[in-house]
Amino acid sequence: MTHYNRVTKEIVEELINALGPYNVIIDSEKMEIYSHDETSIEHYAHMPEVVVMPQSSEQVASVMRIATKYIIPVTPRGAGSGLSGGAIPIYGGILLSVERMNRIIEIDKENLAVTCESGIITNDLNESLKKEGLFFAGYPMSLETCFLGGNIAENAGGGRAVKYGVTGRYVLALTVVTPSGEIVHLGGKITKDVSGYDLKQLYIGSEGTLGIITEATIKLLGLPNAKSDLLVPFKTAQEAISAVSVIMRDGIIPTSIEFMDGPSIQMSMDYLNEHLPIKGVGAMLLIEIDGTDEATVERELLRVGQLCEDNGAMEVYIAEDFYTQERIWAVRRNIAEAIKIYSPIQSLEDIVVPIASIAKVLPELDRLSEAHHVKIVCYGHAGDGNLHATIIKHPSDTMEYWDRIEPVVLKELYHFIVYSLGGKISGEHGIGLKRRGFLKETMEESEYNLCITLKKAFDPLMIMNPGKIIDL
Ligand SMILES: Cc1cc2nc3c(=O)[nH]c(=O)nc-3n(C[C@H](O)[C@H](O)[C@H](O)COP(=O)(O)OP(=O)(O)OC[C@H]3O[C@@H](n4cnc5c(N)ncnc54)[C@H](O)[C@@H]3O)c2cc1C
């Protein structure tokens, strides 16, 4: 285990010399916001000793050289919207925020590529691309806050991954700063590349443990001209989930197939002051189809609607206009916030299983809920087999009970997902701090040892986001 040094006055001076006083914070009130991310459990929070906000790859490299010289841990941070504690500086040290590196460097329409700094907000990037009739398809539901660099570091998925895949599919090139402070350029505006090891791919999803992403070149697509949504209520969650694999097997690839169980719909509807037009709804699917022409989208929409009706749907509502589409997506997007109002003490999971196995997840959630007296609601990206099972403390239960029971429920859930269904413990939110112990437990030993070897090769001093993914 590396012994880390404290950030002394002299080190702060060196950081100020490298970045200027405006880009270095040591005031604890101003640093508080950098002590946590969106992971809901407060005991994960930890204060950094200093926050730096470099404005270029060169400045990031200077910070890493100082950190290497004094053996100080460095935690990279995007927008802090992460849900696994990845951006929490658990050993103190330097918190490196890329928030001031948010420029679009070039939109290259000829090569369908955009190059930008890693601190750009994902939605801001897409708003700029929209003006050119282009879009970046790999973004998550937190797009209004999360940064592109954070999405790459987490290989974020999201609501459109059924058709478009996850962030990594669109990364053509990266500029990264290594733990020792070297600037490395990986990939290019090319769609094929087998020239040596694929190091770019290694950085995608590495959660800031191998280096800092400072710039990225992203592959773009033409904006689809037509889009429509279906909101499909079912009497039971099992019927809704079963309809997902029927749709997926039919050949049409929807943009999204989102699942919401009864309690998550109710909580979100109450939160938004919305009402369902029918009674007895046990679950819903929200299905989006997009494409280049309206006739094709409509034909596919009707076909998917028919499949839902044949498989137990109570109704099929079509939302063609922008206003209605926004209203129904708001229900899906606000579930997490609505659950926090019911009980802020919860564990938001993002288990992933083969599509044919999603129906088997729900009975296990019911069993866990009953066996351990916790509330479990479930929603998520059903078309990817990626479900946000959210384990919630009953407001009447004590914190002592929750602290004891949460790890027990998680362990049983993860073991079921990995060993009984061939799934993984995280499909998109990452391992971070929250799941590092469970990763070790559920990953084959030989694979885990390879991960340790890799980490040591990239970061021999263990200063790059220590304590995340790997439990050393
Ligand atoms: C309401 C809500 C909805 C969400 N929906 C989705 C969803 O649909 N799909 C999904 O995948 N996730 C989702 N998330 C989780 C989160 O938004 C994503 O993981 C997002 O990609 C994190 O980006 P960020 O900029 O906030 O990163 P942060 O939280 O700041 O950091 C995340 C990790 O990346 C590392 N990191 C950040 N920037 C860099 C960098 N430049 N270089 C190296 N490492 C870096 C950090 O060290 C940390 O380990 C959601 C979160 C919320 C709160």
The ligand as a Gaussian input file, in Angstrom:
#p B3LYP/6-31G(d) Opt

LIG

0 1
 C      -30.207000      11.625000     -12.745000
 C      -29.064000      10.777000     -13.256000
 C      -29.251000      10.014000     -14.393000
 C      -28.209000       9.215000     -14.866000
 N      -28.415000       8.479000     -15.993000
 C      -27.419000       7.708000     -16.471000
 C      -27.620000       6.928000     -17.652000
 O      -28.677000       6.950000     -18.263000
 N      -26.582000       6.180000     -18.077000
 C      -25.374000       6.158000     -17.421000
 O      -24.461000       5.469000     -17.882000
 N      -25.168000       6.886000     -16.313000
 C      -26.144000       7.659000     -15.818000
 N      -25.930000       8.405000     -14.696000
 C      -24.625000       8.369000     -14.010000
 C      -23.644000       9.492000     -14.442000
 O      -24.353000      10.626000     -14.888000
 C      -22.694000       8.990000     -15.525000
 O      -21.845000       7.998000     -14.982000
 C      -21.826000      10.103000     -16.143000
 O      -21.191000       9.592000     -17.278000
 C      -20.787000      10.659000     -15.185000
 O      -20.236000      11.834000     -15.763000
 P      -19.644000      12.998000     -14.848000
 O      -19.049000      14.020000     -15.732000
 O      -20.651000      13.467000     -13.884000
 O      -18.475000      12.194000     -14.088000
 P      -18.083000      12.192000     -12.549000
 O      -19.205000      11.712000     -11.711000
 O      -17.464000      13.471000     -12.183000
 O      -16.936000      11.080000     -12.574000
 C      -17.231000       9.744000     -12.868000
 C      -15.924000       8.931000     -12.938000
 O      -15.169000       9.327000     -14.070000
 C      -13.905000       9.839000     -13.680000
 N      -13.661000      10.999000     -14.547000
 C      -14.454000      12.069000     -14.752000
 N      -13.909000      12.880000     -15.669000
 C      -12.746000      12.310000     -16.049000
 C      -11.723000      12.669000     -16.970000
 N      -11.785000      13.778000     -17.691000
 N      -10.665000      11.828000     -17.115000
 C      -10.571000      10.680000     -16.393000
 N      -11.505000      10.303000     -15.515000
 C      -12.573000      11.105000     -15.344000
 C      -14.019000      10.171000     -12.206000
 O      -12.775000      10.051000     -11.547000
 C      -15.015000       9.132000     -11.743000
 O      -14.360000       7.922000     -11.473000
 C      -26.965000       9.196000     -14.182000
 C      -26.780000       9.981000     -13.040000
 C      -27.821000      10.756000     -12.573000
 C      -27.586000      11.599000     -11.341000

